[in-house]
């Protein structure tokens, strides 16, 4: 049982509390879904449950948090970790070991479990999370979905009766999310208490016993699962929440017929360390169009993006712009990639300097572009101080200032709530209306619908 | 890293011991023949561990630097030659480099941790070491993304590139380090009691044989000083 009594938490260095006067009680075996827009306090609740915010330097806490009847305030983290298992959002940084089996058993090694106990836990976790085929593998060679299964297994193996999952679906494709759902069903049937913070609600909404809606650090509403499912679409959007039912990716369409204006790909093949990734791709994207590239993890979407931008060398085939073939070098100057983790592509110490970096433009021109992207008020700020959406727009500004005509977005909406997802789709529409060619790699059905992107059959050739 | 059953597996402590012997051979300025001997032994170990590929790459790198030192260095202007000379230092200590690579490429993080614990290395050092090893592949991925981004932004020139790589790496490192330690803390790494290991480490016959071979080379290198070239 988890119980919050009038809990207020303020991160150190912040004036406003991230969670205020929060009280609730969760019964054993309940699955509780925490939702709300970015920054609403979902993660704070989870980190208070699993003890990560318990160190003094993290912030100040008032109120009481009880787990299984025990006040957790004096407990060391390792003791809390015996009863609460955690799964985090970022598959890159939640693994401590390099091989899967060690990772699953890491929590048990830490508490000095015997070899037999580990063997038992490994068998149970393997069954619960379906990881037979993944044991004894290098973690870095797994797909996002497989990594998340390992993460669930390692929380499960510790035998905790409470599991705290923080946006576990952020980096997963549809197939990965369906496996995650199966794991949730399994945990529920075994009577585990599950706290799940999510933006993507469709895969878990019908499993939830209760749904907590947080806004600006306040637990605004508690729904029963049934009440939550019966929310009208209008109300749900007003709350800034993503769709409650799965929005399937529309069927593939033939890409537009070749037109002299935009991008044309002809017979393009690529290999990665000697192995073919995809072969004989052919499609066209015209100016003013938003084309979506979809497919499972591992289908080579990122390789395609890198290839179009001239970052990956093709094995054969052509990339044409305006009817003329582009060399790899020329592609680097025509196409621009906005990466999934946009932090990697911001280098300067102010927004204005960022816009001018590597671009041969005057101050006034850069400022004009920043204004167009609603970034002018921040022009002296450090790029790292911007919000995720602002960073993304800054990257777009940099691309446009260097005269790029084709903009590629790699998963621009992963981990975004409804408001921010709509913002990105507005942005894409604006770019298309201004005559740019927009390509977006995504498996977000709701975003495809919102942005009106055309899901193209990138392997099947353009329309005649 | 896995499949130890099929290949020759050594206890991590043996790996450190033979690395120590190698260091003695290299830094005691032993005759060249003993350099070659230790390198041959390591080459064998790489093959027996099923890591022939990494060994070939390593030796190819060695050959390139060696050739450059022989033929390119005399032709370079002295300023550049000085810089390059530091690179060629790696050639002088190459057996140690090989030994280090052998440890890294054949030891899993958890084996390393359990070996350190057996050797009663302080827990603080053990965890720092494990995080560092764990972080390297993540860092490599980050750098790849950043290089891509720089190449698209037309950021050129060594100085500007170095300046640009700095901020995202720093930000990325800070975040990764925080998330990694959270994930470790949430699984009880701070537990003060005795810990156990799934991958049990222990000495076997092969450890004895390998340690003996390296020790023999080490001792012989001292005995033969002044006798051999």
Contacts between the chains, C-beta under 8 A, distances in Angstrom:
chain1	res1	chain2	res2	distance
A	50	B	186	5.4
A	51	B	185	8.0
A	51	B	186	7.5
A	52	B	182	5.4
A	52	B	185	6.6
A	52	B	186	6.3
A	76	B	190	6.5
A	77	B	185	5.2
A	77	B	186	7.6
A	77	B	188	7.5
A	77	B	190	5.7
A	78	B	185	7.9
A	78	B	188	4.0
A	78	B	189	7.4
A	78	B	190	4.6
A	78	B	191	4.2
A	78	B	192	7.6
A	81	B	185	7.4
A	81	B	186	5.6
A	81	B	187	5.9
A	81	B	188	4.1
A	82	B	188	6.7
A	84	B	186	7.8
A	85	B	186	7.7
A	85	B	187	7.9
A	86	B	183	7.5
A	86	B	186	4.2
A	86	B	187	7.8
A	88	B	179	6.8
A	88	B	182	7.3
A	88	B	183	6.0
A	90	B	179	6.0
A	92	B	138	5.9
A	92	B	141	7.2
A	92	B	176	7.1
A	93	B	138	6.8
A	93	B	175	7.4
A	93	B	176	4.7
A	93	B	179	3.7
A	93	B	180	5.2
A	93	B	183	6.9
A	94	B	179	6.6
A	94	B	180	7.7
A	94	B	183	4.3
A	95	B	134	7.6
A	95	B	183	7.2
A	96	B	109	7.2
A	96	B	130	7.3
A	96	B	131	7.8
A	96	B	134	6.0
A	96	B	180	6.7
A	96	B	183	6.2
A	96	B	184	5.1
A	96	B	187	7.5
A	96	B	189	7.8
A	97	B	108	6.9
A	97	B	109	5.0
A	97	B	110	5.6
A	97	B	134	7.2
A	98	B	1	6.0
A	98	B	108	6.1
A	98	B	109	5.5
A	98	B	133	7.8
A	98	B	134	6.7
A	98	B	137	7.1
A	99	B	1	5.3
A	99	B	2	5.4
A	99	B	108	5.4
A	99	B	109	8.0
A	99	B	110	7.7
A	101	B	2	7.8
A	101	B	198	6.8
A	102	B	108	6.1
A	102	B	109	6.9
A	102	B	110	3.9
A	102	B	198	6.1
A	102	B	199	6.7
A	105	B	198	4.7
A	106	B	110	7.4
A	106	B	184	7.9
A	106	B	187	5.5
A	107	B	187	3.8
A	107	B	188	5.8
A	108	B	196	7.6
A	108	B	198	7.9
A	109	B	110	6.9
A	109	B	195	5.7
A	109	B	196	5.4
A	109	B	197	5.6
A	109	B	198	6.2
A	110	B	187	6.1
A	110	B	188	4.4
A	110	B	189	5.3
A	110	B	191	5.1
A	110	B	195	5.7
A	111	B	188	5.4
A	111	B	191	5.2
A	111	B	193	7.5
A	111	B	195	7.4
A	112	B	191	7.2
A	112	B	193	5.5
A	112	B	194	4.8
A	112	B	195	5.1
A	112	B	196	5.1
A	113	B	196	6.0
A	114	B	196	6.8
A	115	B	196	7.2
A	115	B	198	7.4
A	115	B	200	7.6
A	118	B	196	7.5
A	118	B	198	5.6
A	136	B	2	4.4
A	136	B	3	7.0
A	137	B	2	6.9
A	138	B	1	5.9
A	138	B	2	7.1
A	140	B	137	5.5
A	154	B	187	7.0
A	158	B	187	6.7
A	158	B	188	7.7
A	306	B	148	6.9
A	309	B	152	6.1
A	311	B	148	5.1
A	311	B	151	6.4
A	311	B	152	7.2
A	332	B	151	6.5
A	332	B	152	6.1
A	332	B	154	7.6
A	333	B	154	7.5
A	336	B	152	6.2
A	337	B	148	7.5
A	337	B	149	7.9
A	337	B	152	6.0
A	339	B	145	6.5
A	339	B	148	7.7
A	339	B	149	6.6
A	341	B	145	6.9
A	343	B	168	6.0
A	343	B	171	6.0
A	343	B	172	6.7
A	344	B	142	7.0
A	344	B	145	4.2
A	344	B	146	5.1
A	344	B	148	7.8
A	344	B	149	5.2
A	344	B	168	5.3
A	344	B	172	7.3
A	345	B	145	8.0
A	345	B	146	7.8
A	345	B	149	3.6
A	345	B	152	7.6
A	345	B	153	7.1
A	345	B	168	7.7
A	346	B	167	7.6
A	346	B	168	7.0
A	347	B	149	7.9
A	347	B	150	7.5
A	347	B	153	7.4
A	347	B	155	7.2
A	347	B	163	7.8
A	347	B	164	4.0
A	347	B	167	5.9
A	347	B	168	6.7
A	349	B	167	7.6
A	357	B	153	6.6
A	357	B	155	7.0
A	357	B	164	7.9
A	358	B	153	4.4
A	358	B	154	4.5
A	358	B	155	5.1
A	359	B	154	8.0
A	384	B	167	7.4
A	384	B	171	5.9
A	398	B	153	6.6
A	402	B	153	7.4
A	402	B	154	6.8
